[in-house]
C-alpha cells in the first residue's frame, strides 16, 4: 500500500495462502486454505504438505489455494523432491485456471533441471528451463503477471539470489487463477514422497 507521495506505507500479504503446515503427522491440510484432491491427497508429515504417490496408474495428488482468484502471484515455497533416482513429476502452478490454462514450473525428481511451461486453451508452451540442485531441498520463487513470468530456484538454506534464473514474456489472454501443486507417479520408477513447505 502506497501513501500519497508514492512511498510504501505498509505491505499487505496474502495470509490466506501462506502456510507452514504445522500439525500432527497424518493430519489434513487446513481446509480454509487448501482444497485437496486425487488418489494421493497430501497430508501433514514432518511439518510439511506430503504427497506419497505410487507406480499405480492414476496415482496423483493436488492441493489448490482457497484464496481469491488473481491475475498474478509472487509465490515462494520449499520443495523436497524425495528420492532423486525416481522420475516423479511435480508441478508448481503459480496460476492455475483450468486444466487447459495455467502457468507452472515442472520438476522431475531425477532431473537437474526444471521446465517453465504455460498452457493456453489446451496448447502447452515450454518457455525455458532452469537448473535444479541434484540433492537436498530447494527454494522456489515464481512471479507471474498476465503476460510475463519470472522464476528462481536455489538450495534450501542459502540466501535468495538477487537475479531471476529465468524471465520471459509470453502473449496470453488476461486470466485469473490460483496457486496449486500436483505430484504424479503413475508409471514404473515414480513411486515417491514429495513435500511442499513454507508457502508464502
Order of alpha helices (4+ residues) and beta strands (2+ residues): beta-beta-beta-beta-beta-beta-beta-beta-beta-beta-beta-beta-beta-beta
